[in-house]
Amino acid sequence: MNKIALVTGSSRGLGKNTVLHLARKGVDSIVTYRSQKAEADEVVKEIQQLGAKAVALQLDTGKSDTFADFAAQLKTVLNENWQTDHFDYLVNNAGMGIHASIASTTEAQFDELMNVHFKGVFFLTQTLLPMLNNGGRIINLSSGLARFSSPGYAAYASMKGAIEVFSRYLAQELGSRQITVNVVAPGAIETDFGGGLIRDNAEINQRVAAMTALGRVGVPDDIGAMIASLLSDDNRWINAQRIEVSGGTLI
């Protein structure tokens, strides 16, 4: 039977790119979406056209009080479609961006970032651990902004810094189950993230490209392909690592 991945926020952006690359490697996927069901259904169709199996489930990773119900839905879907109640790979990708200086960040903005990028990842992972196969994999998404600084991203980057620490502890505690945990930290990528600022603002795009050793801004294929590769058996001995995928930004 094919391996099964659950990739949060995979109806668009890097999550979508990841599940498509996984499908090309023969990995089935649970696609989660917050509100755009039609987009998620299209991703499912694309996965199926690549010869893999997929199902879309609604999930708001910022609402931890919904996780128990989500886990129950997931168990039903796994049983109905794969005749199992376990899966192999968890990719905590879902996210959103808020650009605000430290002086102007509101408590509501801070809480929203915290709920999605740290609290949600922590407690969704906790909830799903009993369903993750021994020998499975977890990848948590961070950001290049946890290493280098850019004004306006202090709260966002702080949550990603917390994810990096959490991932090391998670790797330690899950070692007895032979589950690896790694962090993938993308640099600036041309997606609709943060309102498509990097993709659509030519001046900012060129500024980031000038700070990058490879001379351009990243594209989704730079990240999705890397995550799919990291989940393969070829990388079974990589554990508790932060891997930045930024083309060499600010090195």
BALOBA-1460 file (C-alpha; in Angstrom, 3 decimals):
// residues 251
<rec num="1" residu="m" x="0.000" y="0.000" z="0.000"/>
<rec num="2" residu="n" x="1.160" y="3.530" z="-0.733"/>
<rec num="3" residu="k" x="2.413" y="5.709" z="2.089"/>
<rec num="4" residu="i" x="-0.100" y="8.307" z="3.253"/>
<rec num="5" residu="a" x="0.757" y="11.939" z="3.989"/>
<rec num="6" residu="l" x="-1.332" y="14.533" z="5.791"/>
<rec num="7" residu="v" x="-0.300" y="18.013" z="4.651"/>
<rec num="8" residu="t" x="-2.050" y="20.920" z="6.314"/>
<rec num="9" residu="g" x="-2.941" y="23.913" z="4.193"/>
<rec num="10" residu="s" x="-2.467" y="21.954" z="0.990"/>
<rec num="11" residu="s" x="-5.221" y="23.461" z="-1.142"/>
<rec num="12" residu="r" x="-2.808" y="26.196" z="-2.281"/>
<rec num="13" residu="g" x="0.769" y="27.412" z="-2.237"/>
<rec num="14" residu="l" x="3.593" y="25.307" z="-0.865"/>
<rec num="15" residu="g" x="1.235" y="22.702" z="0.591"/>
<rec num="16" residu="k" x="-0.366" y="22.098" z="-2.792"/>
<rec num="17" residu="n" x="3.031" y="21.860" z="-4.449"/>
<rec num="18" residu="t" x="4.138" y="19.369" z="-1.800"/>
<rec num="19" residu="v" x="1.227" y="16.951" z="-2.259"/>
<rec num="20" residu="l" x="1.677" y="17.030" z="-6.038"/>
<rec num="21" residu="h" x="5.350" y="16.137" z="-5.717"/>
<rec num="22" residu="l" x="4.441" y="13.405" z="-3.244"/>
<rec num="23" residu="a" x="1.916" y="12.007" z="-5.722"/>
<rec num="24" residu="r" x="4.651" y="11.777" z="-8.341"/>
<rec num="25" residu="k" x="6.572" y="9.624" z="-5.869"/>
<rec num="26" residu="g" x="3.571" y="7.353" z="-5.295"/>
<rec num="27" residu="v" x="2.495" y="8.853" z="-1.963"/>
<rec num="28" residu="d" x="-1.216" y="9.365" z="-1.240"/>
<rec num="29" residu="s" x="-2.389" y="12.496" z="0.593"/>
<rec num="30" residu="i" x="-4.931" y="13.953" z="2.941"/>
<rec num="31" residu="v" x="-5.396" y="17.511" z="1.674"/>
<rec num="32" residu="t" x="-6.588" y="19.994" z="4.280"/>
<rec num="33" residu="y" x="-8.129" y="23.376" z="3.620"/>
<rec num="34" residu="r" x="-9.546" y="26.082" z="5.876"/>
<rec num="35" residu="s" x="-12.327" y="27.526" z="3.685"/>
<rec num="36" residu="q" x="-11.625" y="26.964" z="-0.022"/>
<rec num="37" residu="k" x="-13.234" y="23.557" z="-0.620"/>
<rec num="38" residu="a" x="-13.358" y="23.996" z="-4.390"/>
<rec num="39" residu="e" x="-9.613" y="24.622" z="-4.513"/>
<rec num="40" residu="a" x="-8.967" y="21.555" z="-2.366"/>
<rec num="41" residu="d" x="-11.175" y="19.404" z="-4.578"/>
<rec num="42" residu="e" x="-9.174" y="20.539" z="-7.620"/>
<rec num="43" residu="v" x="-5.940" y="19.528" z="-5.888"/>
<rec num="44" residu="v" x="-7.449" y="16.102" z="-5.184"/>
<rec num="45" residu="k" x="-8.247" y="15.740" z="-8.898"/>
<rec num="46" residu="e" x="-4.696" y="16.699" z="-9.845"/>
<rec num="47" residu="i" x="-3.297" y="14.112" z="-7.421"/>
<rec num="48" residu="q" x="-5.578" y="11.449" z="-8.857"/>
<rec num="49" residu="q" x="-4.467" y="12.333" z="-12.385"/>
<rec num="50" residu="l" x="-0.908" y="11.623" z="-11.230"/>
<rec num="51" residu="g" x="-1.969" y="8.123" z="-10.179"/>
<rec num="52" residu="a" x="-2.179" y="8.613" z="-6.413"/>
<rec num="53" residu="k" x="-5.140" y="8.703" z="-4.051"/>
<rec num="54" residu="a" x="-6.288" y="11.773" z="-2.109"/>
<rec num="55" residu="v" x="-9.125" y="13.056" z="0.055"/>
<rec num="56" residu="a" x="-9.809" y="16.654" z="1.144"/>
<rec num="57" residu="l" x="-10.767" y="17.516" z="4.735"/>
<rec num="58" residu="q" x="-11.648" y="20.869" z="6.271"/>
<rec num="59" residu="l" x="-9.341" y="22.025" z="9.068"/>
<rec num="60" residu="d" x="-8.688" y="25.385" z="10.703"/>
<rec num="61" residu="t" x="-5.287" y="24.946" z="12.356"/>
<rec num="62" residu="g" x="-5.895" y="28.063" z="14.432"/>
<rec num="63" residu="k" x="-8.783" y="26.437" z="16.323"/>
<rec num="64" residu="s" x="-7.353" y="23.745" z="18.577"/>
<rec num="65" residu="d" x="-10.773" y="22.962" z="20.069"/>
<rec num="66" residu="t" x="-11.727" y="21.380" z="16.698"/>
<rec num="67" residu="f" x="-8.807" y="18.945" z="16.556"/>
<rec num="68" residu="a" x="-10.498" y="16.034" z="18.310"/>
<rec num="69" residu="d" x="-13.383" y="16.145" z="15.824"/>
<rec num="70" residu="f" x="-10.912" y="16.417" z="12.961"/>
<rec num="71" residu="a" x="-9.053" y="13.342" z="14.194"/>
<rec num="72" residu="a" x="-12.328" y="11.404" z="14.304"/>
<rec num="73" residu="q" x="-13.110" y="12.464" z="10.707"/>
<rec num="74" residu="l" x="-9.602" y="11.516" z="9.665"/>
<rec num="75" residu="k" x="-9.936" y="8.049" z="11.169"/>
<rec num="76" residu="t" x="-13.188" y="7.508" z="9.243"/>
<rec num="77" residu="v" x="-11.622" y="8.706" z="5.978"/>
<rec num="78" residu="l" x="-8.585" y="6.483" z="6.446"/>
<rec num="79" residu="n" x="-10.766" y="3.453" z="7.105"/>
<rec num="80" residu="e" x="-13.084" y="4.118" z="4.172"/>
<rec num="81" residu="n" x="-10.353" y="4.882" z="1.632"/>
<rec num="82" residu="w" x="-7.283" y="2.972" z="2.788"/>
<rec num="83" residu="q" x="-8.686" y="0.347" z="5.197"/>
<rec num="84" residu="t" x="-6.407" y="1.611" z="7.970"/>
<rec num="85" residu="d" x="-6.602" y="4.038" z="10.854"/>
<rec num="86" residu="h" x="-2.992" y="5.209" z="10.623"/>
<rec num="87" residu="f" x="-0.940" y="7.404" z="8.289"/>
<rec num="88" residu="d" x="2.792" y="7.856" z="7.675"/>
<rec num="89" residu="y" x="3.773" y="11.491" z="7.196"/>
<rec num="90" residu="l" x="2.588" y="14.685" z="8.897"/>
<rec num="91" residu="v" x="3.588" y="17.981" z="7.277"/>
<rec num="92" residu="n" x="2.573" y="21.005" z="9.357"/>
<rec num="93" residu="n" x="2.498" y="23.549" z="6.555"/>
<rec num="94" residu="a" x="-0.642" y="25.672" z="7.065"/>
<rec num="95" residu="g" x="0.048" y="29.300" z="7.783"/>
<rec num="96" residu="m" x="-0.643" y="32.940" z="7.159"/>
<rec num="97" residu="g" x="1.391" y="36.122" z="7.358"/>
<rec num="98" residu="i" x="0.854" y="39.429" z="9.113"/>
<rec num="99" residu="h" x="3.265" y="42.256" z="8.382"/>
<rec num="100" residu="a" x="3.456" y="44.716" z="11.273"/>
<rec num="101" residu="s" x="6.213" y="46.429" z="13.215"/>
<rec num="102" residu="i" x="6.689" y="45.524" z="16.873"/>
<rec num="103" residu="a" x="5.290" y="48.935" z="17.812"/>
<rec num="104" residu="s" x="2.118" y="48.427" z="15.787"/>
<rec num="105" residu="t" x="1.426" y="44.694" z="16.332"/>
<rec num="106" residu="t" x="-1.888" y="44.235" z="18.112"/>
<rec num="107" residu="e" x="-2.609" y="41.532" z="20.660"/>
<rec num="108" residu="a" x="-5.226" y="40.113" z="18.290"/>
<rec num="109" residu="q" x="-2.639" y="39.823" z="15.511"/>
<rec num="110" residu="f" x="-0.166" y="38.210" z="17.896"/>
<rec num="111" residu="d" x="-2.764" y="35.694" z="19.075"/>
<rec num="112" residu="e" x="-3.764" y="34.821" z="15.511"/>
<rec num="113" residu="l" x="-0.152" y="34.124" z="14.578"/>
<rec num="114" residu="m" x="0.399" y="32.156" z="17.774"/>
<rec num="115" residu="n" x="-2.719" y="30.035" z="17.302"/>
<rec num="116" residu="v" x="-1.885" y="29.085" z="13.709"/>
<rec num="117" residu="h" x="1.888" y="28.853" z="13.741"/>
<rec num="118" residu="f" x="2.698" y="27.474" z="17.182"/>
<rec num="119" residu="k" x="-0.235" y="26.457" z="19.388"/>
<rec num="120" residu="g" x="-2.029" y="24.857" z="16.457"/>
<rec num="121" residu="v" x="1.045" y="22.903" z="15.337"/>
<rec num="122" residu="f" x="1.779" y="21.760" z="18.895"/>
<rec num="123" residu="f" x="-1.702" y="20.494" z="19.689"/>
<rec num="124" residu="l" x="-2.583" y="19.145" z="16.238"/>
<rec num="125" residu="t" x="0.599" y="17.085" z="16.345"/>
<rec num="126" residu="q" x="-0.246" y="15.936" z="19.872"/>
<rec num="127" residu="t" x="-3.752" y="14.939" z="18.764"/>
<rec num="128" residu="l" x="-2.571" y="12.996" z="15.712"/>
<rec num="129" residu="l" x="0.423" y="11.210" z="17.250"/>
<rec num="130" residu="p" x="-1.579" y="8.058" z="18.114"/>
<rec num="131" residu="m" x="-2.524" y="7.772" z="14.417"/>
<rec num="132" residu="l" x="0.996" y="8.259" z="13.070"/>
<rec num="133" residu="n" x="2.718" y="5.006" z="12.184"/>
<rec num="134" residu="n" x="5.891" y="4.020" z="14.003"/>
<rec num="135" residu="g" x="8.759" y="4.803" z="11.654"/>
<rec num="136" residu="g" x="6.809" y="7.747" z="10.259"/>
<rec num="137" residu="r" x="7.936" y="11.308" z="9.598"/>
<rec num="138" residu="i" x="7.001" y="14.793" z="10.762"/>
<rec num="139" residu="i" x="8.053" y="17.964" z="8.960"/>
<rec num="140" residu="n" x="7.308" y="21.337" z="10.492"/>
<rec num="141" residu="l" x="7.543" y="24.473" z="8.379"/>
<rec num="142" residu="s" x="9.578" y="27.380" z="9.691"/>
<rec num="143" residu="s" x="10.989" y="30.348" z="7.782"/>
<rec num="144" residu="g" x="14.279" y="31.926" z="6.818"/>
<rec num="145" residu="l" x="13.020" y="34.830" z="8.930"/>
<rec num="146" residu="a" x="13.833" y="32.805" z="12.053"/>
<rec num="147" residu="r" x="17.533" y="33.154" z="11.113"/>
<rec num="148" residu="f" x="17.728" y="36.603" z="9.507"/>
<rec num="149" residu="s" x="15.650" y="39.642" z="10.395"/>
<rec num="150" residu="s" x="13.334" y="41.774" z="8.285"/>
<rec num="151" residu="p" x="11.319" y="44.620" z="9.833"/>
<rec num="152" residu="g" x="7.650" y="43.828" z="10.238"/>
<rec num="153" residu="y" x="7.950" y="40.099" z="10.903"/>
<rec num="154" residu="a" x="8.967" y="39.952" z="14.572"/>
<rec num="155" residu="a" x="5.852" y="38.146" z="15.799"/>
<rec num="156" residu="y" x="5.688" y="35.742" z="12.860"/>
<rec num="157" residu="a" x="9.377" y="34.876" z="13.067"/>
<rec num="158" residu="s" x="9.168" y="34.393" z="16.828"/>
<rec num="159" residu="m" x="6.484" y="31.731" z="16.335"/>
<rec num="160" residu="k" x="8.714" y="30.011" z="13.796"/>
<rec num="161" residu="g" x="11.593" y="30.114" z="16.251"/>
<rec num="162" residu="a" x="9.349" y="28.354" z="18.750"/>
<rec num="163" residu="i" x="8.526" y="25.707" z="16.138"/>
<rec num="164" residu="e" x="12.223" y="24.998" z="15.653"/>
<rec num="165" residu="v" x="12.729" y="24.370" z="19.382"/>
<rec num="166" residu="f" x="9.543" y="22.298" z="19.577"/>
<rec num="167" residu="s" x="10.720" y="20.151" z="16.674"/>
<rec num="168" residu="r" x="13.956" y="19.197" z="18.438"/>
<rec num="169" residu="y" x="12.059" y="18.162" z="21.557"/>
<rec num="170" residu="l" x="9.560" y="16.258" z="19.440"/>
<rec num="171" residu="a" x="12.397" y="14.374" z="17.719"/>
<rec num="172" residu="q" x="13.828" y="13.422" z="21.109"/>
<rec num="173" residu="e" x="10.516" y="12.182" z="22.520"/>
<rec num="174" residu="l" x="9.520" y="10.257" z="19.394"/>
<rec num="175" residu="g" x="12.874" y="8.596" z="18.825"/>
<rec num="176" residu="s" x="11.730" y="5.419" z="20.574"/>
<rec num="177" residu="r" x="9.027" y="5.110" z="17.900"/>
<rec num="178" residu="q" x="11.574" y="5.637" z="15.107"/>
<rec num="179" residu="i" x="9.723" y="8.775" z="14.000"/>
<rec num="180" residu="t" x="11.952" y="11.499" z="12.569"/>
<rec num="181" residu="v" x="11.137" y="15.187" z="12.987"/>
<rec num="182" residu="n" x="12.722" y="17.897" z="10.874"/>
<rec num="183" residu="v" x="12.189" y="21.568" z="10.099"/>
<rec num="184" residu="v" x="12.056" y="22.987" z="6.590"/>
<rec num="185" residu="a" x="12.626" y="26.747" z="6.536"/>
<rec num="186" residu="p" x="11.804" y="28.314" z="3.159"/>
<rec num="187" residu="g" x="13.203" y="31.650" z="2.131"/>
<rec num="188" residu="a" x="11.137" y="34.131" z="0.140"/>
<rec num="189" residu="i" x="8.894" y="32.233" z="-2.292"/>
<rec num="190" residu="e" x="6.666" y="33.480" z="-5.109"/>
<rec num="191" residu="t" x="3.229" y="32.470" z="-3.806"/>
<rec num="192" residu="d" x="0.086" y="34.269" z="-2.630"/>
<rec num="193" residu="f" x="1.419" y="34.129" z="0.956"/>
<rec num="194" residu="g" x="1.197" y="37.492" z="2.699"/>
<rec num="195" residu="g" x="-0.971" y="38.834" z="-0.105"/>
<rec num="196" residu="g" x="1.503" y="37.799" z="-2.787"/>
<rec num="197" residu="l" x="4.006" y="40.503" z="-1.799"/>
<rec num="198" residu="i" x="7.114" y="38.647" z="-3.007"/>
<rec num="199" residu="r" x="5.410" y="37.378" z="-6.155"/>
<rec num="200" residu="d" x="3.670" y="40.575" z="-7.239"/>
<rec num="201" residu="n" x="5.920" y="43.428" z="-6.081"/>
<rec num="202" residu="a" x="8.761" y="43.598" z="-8.609"/>
<rec num="203" residu="e" x="10.894" y="45.909" z="-6.458"/>
<rec num="204" residu="i" x="10.763" y="43.636" z="-3.416"/>
<rec num="205" residu="n" x="11.275" y="40.551" z="-5.591"/>
<rec num="206" residu="q" x="14.434" y="42.048" z="-7.082"/>
<rec num="207" residu="r" x="15.686" y="43.191" z="-3.685"/>
<rec num="208" residu="v" x="15.393" y="39.658" z="-2.274"/>
<rec num="209" residu="a" x="16.982" y="38.158" z="-5.391"/>
<rec num="210" residu="a" x="19.966" y="40.477" z="-4.927"/>
<rec num="211" residu="m" x="20.477" y="39.133" z="-1.394"/>
<rec num="212" residu="t" x="20.375" y="35.511" z="-2.568"/>
<rec num="213" residu="a" x="23.476" y="33.635" z="-3.717"/>
<rec num="214" residu="l" x="21.611" y="31.923" z="-6.569"/>
<rec num="215" residu="g" x="20.309" y="35.275" z="-7.791"/>
<rec num="216" residu="r" x="16.559" y="34.774" z="-7.734"/>
<rec num="217" residu="v" x="13.551" y="34.400" z="-5.468"/>
<rec num="218" residu="g" x="12.311" y="30.867" z="-4.786"/>
<rec num="219" residu="v" x="9.344" y="29.240" z="-6.496"/>
<rec num="220" residu="p" x="6.999" y="26.588" z="-5.035"/>
<rec num="221" residu="d" x="8.747" y="23.750" z="-6.884"/>
<rec num="222" residu="d" x="11.916" y="24.562" z="-4.941"/>
<rec num="223" residu="i" x="10.128" y="23.671" z="-1.698"/>
<rec num="224" residu="g" x="7.567" y="20.982" z="-2.546"/>
<rec num="225" residu="a" x="10.154" y="18.833" z="-4.291"/>
<rec num="226" residu="m" x="12.558" y="19.180" z="-1.365"/>
<rec num="227" residu="i" x="9.914" y="18.147" z="1.197"/>
<rec num="228" residu="a" x="8.926" y="15.128" z="-0.888"/>
<rec num="229" residu="s" x="12.585" y="14.153" z="-1.101"/>
<rec num="230" residu="l" x="13.102" y="14.600" z="2.649"/>
<rec num="231" residu="l" x="10.198" y="12.237" z="3.320"/>
<rec num="232" residu="s" x="11.702" y="9.501" z="1.153"/>
<rec num="233" residu="d" x="13.632" y="6.550" z="2.562"/>
<rec num="234" residu="d" x="16.808" y="8.049" z="1.100"/>
<rec num="235" residu="n" x="16.726" y="10.568" z="3.970"/>
<rec num="236" residu="r" x="15.752" y="8.227" z="6.805"/>
<rec num="237" residu="w" x="18.808" y="9.185" z="8.923"/>
<rec num="238" residu="i" x="18.142" y="12.935" z="8.891"/>
<rec num="239" residu="n" x="16.554" y="13.865" z="12.211"/>
<rec num="240" residu="a" x="16.104" y="16.946" z="14.417"/>
<rec num="241" residu="q" x="17.535" y="19.230" z="11.728"/>
<rec num="242" residu="r" x="16.614" y="22.702" z="10.528"/>
<rec num="243" residu="i" x="17.044" y="22.759" z="6.744"/>
<rec num="244" residu="e" x="16.801" y="26.181" z="5.177"/>
<rec num="245" residu="v" x="15.714" y="26.193" z="1.536"/>
<rec num="246" residu="s" x="16.411" y="29.752" z="0.480"/>
<rec num="247" residu="g" x="18.938" y="29.570" z="-2.347"/>
<rec num="248" residu="g" x="21.496" y="31.061" z="0.021"/>
<rec num="249" residu="t" x="19.792" y="34.217" z="1.281"/>
<rec num="250" residu="l" x="21.912" y="36.566" z="3.413"/>
<rec num="251" residu="i" x="24.778" y="34.106" z="3.825"/>
